[in-house]
Amino acid sequence: MDDLKDLPTAAPAESANAIRPRRRRWLSVLLYLLAGCGVLALALIGLAVYQHLTAEKAPPRVTVDEAAVIENVMGQTYGKYSAAKKGWVYVGDDDRTYVMQVVQQVKLADGADGDELYFIASGTAQNGDHSALYGAFHVHPTRPYDGGLTHVGAQFNYVSTQAVRPEQVHFEALSENLWGWVVKTRVITDLHAGTVSTNNTVLAPHEDRIAVLAEFLSARDTDPGMPCDEAKEAWDIWNGMTTPDTEGVDVEEPEEPIRCDKRRWTYKTGTVSGNIPVPITVTLGGTQDGQPVEPRTWKLMFDAKRFGYNVPDELASED
């Protein structure tokens, strides 16, 4: 019986009850924290909704209706459209009347603010003169962006009876943020000899204008009206002649004979990488005097300071 007296006895009931108030206090603190986080979250959501409702909304992304935009720009630039002539009747600065038609158009839909439209229009003098004209246009979202459109354009005259055709316009990516055209124009360089040169003109939008980035030869065609070997022989004789030096007497020099010429200068743009416009590689081929010419290659590099390509004199276009 004495051994039973030494056994431990159970903890008083009030010790277990003392733990419960401490648990209740932790639960209360946790509930208060959760409630506080909820109130803060609601406040932040309310602030975001308020700022969204009161903030000035950005203009909608600009989309271009090509037909409507072209009609508007052509009307502003060239005047009234003639259904009978199927073009815009325009009196140029040279007082000649041209019928202008759109020969190329490209819409780019991946611009930061919306669509951009590039197009070329061309026409010839209606009085039969050797005069042709083309215009290059760029339509883009107004900067700073306000949801509207702005356009820039430029006009180019050349001596020819042929307007620019669609196959004579090449739309090129010149850099990651610059697109432009290479426009081929057939220019009559000698009305009597029948010499025709085809020139390449590289154009691109720059700030508030259309800039000429480069001009270089594309083709040269001359037909002397006789076999090429005979024309070459006549030219060699002329080239070897010397004009006598007779004091006080005007000696008329013989006219240079015409030679066969079918030279071709082809071009290729480099791979776009970065914001600097790519180089343009020009290669000479074709025939002269009925014989293949020796191939040559030039690389035109872009000069950022003057915003144009460096073109050597031997590639300069002919007017």
C-alpha positions as CSV (number, residue, x, y, z in Angstrom):
1,M,0.0,0.0,0.0
2,D,2.9,2.3,0.6
3,D,4.1,1.7,-2.9
4,L,0.9,3.0,-4.3
5,K,1.3,6.2,-2.5
6,D,4.6,6.9,-4.3
7,L,3.1,6.7,-7.9
8,P,3.0,10.0,-9.8
9,T,-0.3,11.7,-9.9
10,A,-2.0,13.3,-13.1
11,A,-1.5,17.0,-13.8
12,P,-4.1,19.3,-12.4
13,A,-6.9,20.1,-14.9
14,E,-6.1,23.8,-14.8
15,S,-2.6,23.2,-16.5
16,A,-4.2,21.8,-19.7
17,N,-6.7,24.7,-19.6
18,A,-3.8,27.2,-19.5
19,I,-2.5,26.0,-23.0
20,R,-5.8,26.8,-24.7
21,P,-5.8,30.6,-24.2
22,R,-2.3,30.7,-25.7
23,R,-3.5,28.8,-28.8
24,R,-6.5,31.1,-29.1
25,R,-4.2,34.2,-29.0
26,W,-2.1,32.7,-31.9
27,L,-5.2,32.0,-33.9
28,S,-6.5,35.5,-33.3
29,V,-3.2,37.0,-34.5
30,L,-3.2,34.8,-37.6
31,L,-6.8,35.8,-38.4
32,Y,-5.9,39.5,-38.0
33,L,-2.9,39.1,-40.3
34,L,-5.0,37.3,-42.9
35,A,-7.7,40.0,-42.6
36,G,-5.1,42.7,-42.9
37,C,-3.7,41.1,-46.1
38,G,-7.1,40.9,-47.5
39,V,-7.9,44.5,-46.9
40,L,-4.5,45.5,-48.4
41,A,-5.2,43.3,-51.5
42,L,-8.6,44.9,-51.9
43,A,-7.1,48.4,-51.6
44,L,-4.5,47.6,-54.3
45,I,-7.1,46.2,-56.6
46,G,-9.2,49.2,-56.1
47,L,-6.3,51.5,-56.8
48,A,-5.5,49.6,-60.0
49,V,-9.1,49.8,-61.2
50,Y,-9.2,53.6,-60.4
51,Q,-6.0,54.2,-62.3
52,H,-7.2,52.2,-65.3
53,L,-10.5,54.1,-65.4
54,T,-8.9,57.5,-65.0
55,A,-5.8,57.0,-67.2
56,E,-5.8,58.5,-70.7
57,K,-6.3,55.7,-73.2
58,A,-3.8,55.3,-76.1
59,P,-5.2,55.8,-79.6
60,P,-6.2,52.6,-81.4
61,R,-3.7,50.9,-83.6
62,V,-3.6,52.4,-87.1
63,T,-4.9,50.3,-89.9
64,V,-4.4,51.2,-93.6
65,D,-7.1,50.8,-96.2
66,E,-4.8,50.7,-99.2
67,A,-7.3,51.8,-101.8
68,A,-8.7,54.7,-99.8
69,V,-5.2,55.9,-98.7
70,I,-3.8,55.7,-102.3
71,E,-6.8,57.6,-103.7
72,N,-6.3,60.3,-101.0
73,V,-2.5,60.7,-101.5
74,M,-2.6,60.6,-105.3
75,G,-5.5,63.1,-105.3
76,Q,-3.5,65.5,-103.1
77,T,-0.3,65.1,-105.2
78,Y,-1.6,64.8,-108.8
79,G,-5.1,66.1,-108.8
80,K,-8.3,64.5,-110.3
81,Y,-8.5,60.9,-111.3
82,S,-9.7,60.3,-114.9
83,A,-11.7,57.2,-115.5
84,A,-11.3,57.6,-119.2
85,K,-7.5,57.7,-119.0
86,K,-7.3,55.3,-116.0
87,G,-5.0,57.5,-114.1
88,W,-4.5,60.9,-112.3
89,V,-4.0,63.7,-114.7
90,Y,-1.1,65.9,-113.5
91,V,0.6,69.0,-114.9
92,G,4.2,68.9,-113.8
93,D,6.7,71.7,-113.0
94,D,7.8,71.4,-116.7
95,D,4.3,72.3,-117.8
96,R,3.9,68.8,-119.4
97,T,0.8,66.8,-118.7
98,Y,1.3,63.3,-117.3
99,V,-1.2,60.5,-116.6
100,M,0.0,58.9,-113.3
101,Q,-0.7,55.3,-112.4
102,V,0.2,53.3,-109.3
103,V,2.7,50.6,-110.4
104,Q,3.8,49.1,-107.1
105,Q,2.4,49.0,-103.5
106,V,3.4,47.1,-100.4
107,K,1.7,47.2,-97.0
108,L,3.6,46.3,-93.9
109,A,1.4,45.3,-90.9
110,D,4.0,44.8,-88.2
111,G,4.9,48.4,-87.3
112,A,4.9,49.4,-83.6
113,D,2.0,51.8,-84.1
114,G,0.2,50.2,-87.0
115,D,0.3,49.6,-90.7
116,E,2.7,51.3,-93.1
117,L,2.2,51.6,-96.9
118,Y,4.8,52.1,-99.6
119,F,3.9,52.7,-103.2
120,I,5.3,54.0,-106.6
121,A,3.4,55.9,-109.3
122,S,4.6,56.7,-112.8
123,G,3.6,58.2,-116.1
124,T,4.8,59.7,-119.3
125,A,4.3,63.1,-121.0
126,Q,1.1,63.1,-123.1
127,N,2.4,65.4,-125.8
128,G,4.9,62.8,-127.1
129,D,8.0,64.5,-125.5
130,H,10.8,62.2,-124.2
131,S,9.8,62.9,-120.6
132,A,8.7,60.5,-117.9
133,L,8.0,60.9,-114.2
134,Y,7.6,58.7,-111.1
135,G,6.8,59.4,-107.5
136,A,7.7,57.4,-104.4
137,F,5.4,57.6,-101.3
138,H,5.5,56.3,-97.7
139,V,2.4,56.4,-95.5
140,H,2.9,55.8,-91.8
141,P,1.3,56.4,-88.4
142,T,1.8,60.0,-87.3
143,R,4.7,60.6,-85.0
144,P,4.2,61.3,-82.1
145,Y,1.6,58.7,-82.3
146,D,-2.0,60.1,-82.2
147,G,-3.9,57.4,-84.2
148,G,-3.6,59.3,-87.5
149,L,-1.6,58.9,-90.7
150,T,1.1,61.0,-92.4
151,H,2.7,60.6,-95.8
152,V,5.9,61.8,-97.5
153,G,6.7,61.7,-101.2
154,A,9.2,62.7,-103.9
155,Q,9.0,63.2,-107.7
156,F,11.7,62.2,-110.2
157,N,11.9,63.1,-113.9
158,Y,13.9,61.2,-116.5
159,V,14.4,61.4,-120.3
160,S,12.3,58.5,-121.7
161,T,9.1,57.5,-123.4
162,Q,8.5,54.7,-121.0
163,A,6.9,54.9,-117.6
164,V,8.2,52.7,-114.8
165,R,6.6,49.3,-115.0
166,P,5.9,47.0,-112.0
167,E,8.8,44.6,-112.8
168,Q,11.2,47.6,-112.6
169,V,10.4,48.2,-108.9
170,H,12.1,46.1,-106.3
171,F,11.1,46.5,-102.6
172,E,14.1,45.7,-100.4
173,A,14.8,45.3,-96.7
174,L,17.9,47.5,-96.1
175,S,18.2,47.1,-92.4
176,E,16.1,45.9,-89.4
177,N,14.1,49.2,-89.4
178,L,14.5,50.5,-92.9
179,W,12.7,49.5,-96.1
180,G,13.2,51.0,-99.5
181,W,13.0,50.6,-103.3
182,V,15.3,50.0,-106.1
183,V,13.7,51.7,-109.1
184,K,14.9,50.9,-112.7
185,T,14.4,53.6,-115.3
186,R,15.3,53.3,-119.0
187,V,16.9,56.6,-120.0
188,I,17.5,57.7,-123.6
189,T,21.1,59.0,-123.4
190,D,21.5,59.6,-127.1
191,L,18.4,60.3,-129.2
192,H,20.3,60.0,-132.5
193,A,22.4,57.0,-131.8
194,G,19.6,55.1,-130.1
195,T,21.7,54.5,-126.9
196,V,19.6,53.5,-123.9
197,S,20.8,53.2,-120.4
198,T,18.9,51.6,-117.5
199,N,19.7,53.1,-114.2
200,N,19.1,51.9,-110.6
201,T,17.9,54.4,-108.0
202,V,17.9,53.3,-104.4
203,L,15.2,55.2,-102.4
204,A,14.1,55.1,-98.7
205,P,12.1,57.2,-96.3
206,H,14.4,59.3,-94.0
207,E,12.9,61.7,-91.4
208,D,10.4,63.8,-93.3
209,R,11.5,63.0,-96.9
210,I,12.2,60.3,-99.4
211,A,16.0,60.1,-99.6
212,V,18.1,59.0,-102.7
213,L,20.6,56.6,-101.2
214,A,22.4,55.6,-104.4
215,E,22.2,55.8,-108.2
216,F,24.2,53.3,-110.4
217,L,24.0,51.6,-113.8
218,S,21.9,48.6,-114.5
219,A,22.2,48.1,-118.3
220,R,23.4,49.9,-121.4
221,D,22.2,49.0,-124.9
222,T,23.5,50.4,-128.2
223,D,22.8,49.0,-131.7
224,P,25.1,50.5,-134.4
225,G,23.0,49.0,-137.2
226,M,25.8,46.9,-138.5
227,P,27.7,43.7,-137.4
228,C,29.5,44.2,-134.1
229,D,32.9,43.4,-135.5
230,E,32.6,46.0,-138.3
231,A,31.5,48.6,-135.7
232,K,34.4,47.7,-133.5
233,E,36.8,48.1,-136.4
234,A,35.4,51.5,-137.3
235,W,35.8,52.5,-133.6
236,D,39.4,51.3,-133.5
237,I,40.3,53.4,-136.5
238,W,38.6,56.4,-135.0
239,N,40.4,55.8,-131.7
240,G,43.8,55.7,-133.3
241,M,43.3,58.9,-135.3
242,T,45.1,62.1,-134.3
243,T,43.9,65.6,-135.0
244,P,46.5,67.7,-136.9
245,D,47.6,70.7,-135.0
246,T,47.1,73.5,-137.5
247,E,47.5,76.9,-136.0
248,G,44.6,79.3,-136.8
249,V,42.6,76.6,-138.6
250,D,39.6,74.9,-137.0
251,V,39.6,71.2,-137.8
252,E,36.4,69.3,-137.3
253,E,37.0,66.1,-135.5
254,P,35.2,63.0,-136.8
255,E,32.3,61.8,-134.7
256,E,32.9,58.7,-132.5
257,P,31.5,55.6,-134.2
258,I,28.9,53.6,-132.3
259,R,29.9,50.2,-130.9
260,C,27.7,47.3,-129.9
261,D,26.9,47.4,-126.2
262,K,24.8,45.1,-124.2
263,R,26.5,45.3,-120.7
264,R,24.5,44.4,-117.6
265,W,25.2,45.4,-114.0
266,T,23.3,43.2,-111.6
267,Y,23.0,43.9,-107.9
268,K,22.4,42.0,-104.7
269,T,21.7,43.3,-101.2
270,G,23.4,41.8,-98.2
271,T,21.8,39.9,-95.3
272,V,20.0,42.3,-92.9
273,S,21.5,42.4,-89.4
274,G,21.2,45.4,-87.2
275,N,20.3,49.0,-87.9
276,I,23.0,49.9,-90.5
277,P,21.8,49.5,-94.1
278,V,23.3,46.4,-95.8
279,P,26.1,46.6,-98.4
280,I,25.0,46.3,-102.1
281,T,27.1,44.1,-104.3
282,V,27.2,45.1,-108.0
283,T,28.5,42.7,-110.7
284,L,29.3,43.5,-114.4
285,G,28.4,41.1,-117.1
286,G,27.0,41.0,-120.7
287,T,28.7,41.8,-123.9
288,Q,30.5,44.7,-125.7
289,D,31.5,44.6,-129.4
290,G,29.8,41.2,-129.5
291,Q,32.2,39.7,-127.0
292,P,31.6,38.8,-123.3
293,V,33.0,41.5,-121.0
294,E,35.4,40.6,-118.2
295,P,33.3,40.2,-115.0
296,R,33.9,42.8,-112.3
297,T,32.4,43.3,-108.8
298,W,32.0,46.3,-106.6
299,K,30.7,46.5,-103.1
300,L,28.8,49.7,-102.2
301,M,29.0,50.5,-98.5
302,F,26.6,52.8,-96.6
303,D,27.8,56.1,-95.3
304,A,25.6,56.9,-92.2
305,K,26.8,60.5,-91.9
306,R,25.3,61.5,-95.3
307,F,22.7,58.7,-95.3
308,G,23.7,57.2,-98.6
309,Y,25.9,54.7,-100.4
310,N,29.4,55.4,-101.7
311,V,29.2,54.8,-105.5
312,P,32.4,54.8,-107.6
313,D,32.4,57.1,-110.7
314,E,32.6,54.1,-113.1
315,L,29.2,52.9,-111.8
316,A,27.5,56.4,-111.9
317,S,24.1,56.4,-113.6
318,E,23.8,58.1,-117.0
319,D,21.2,60.9,-117.6
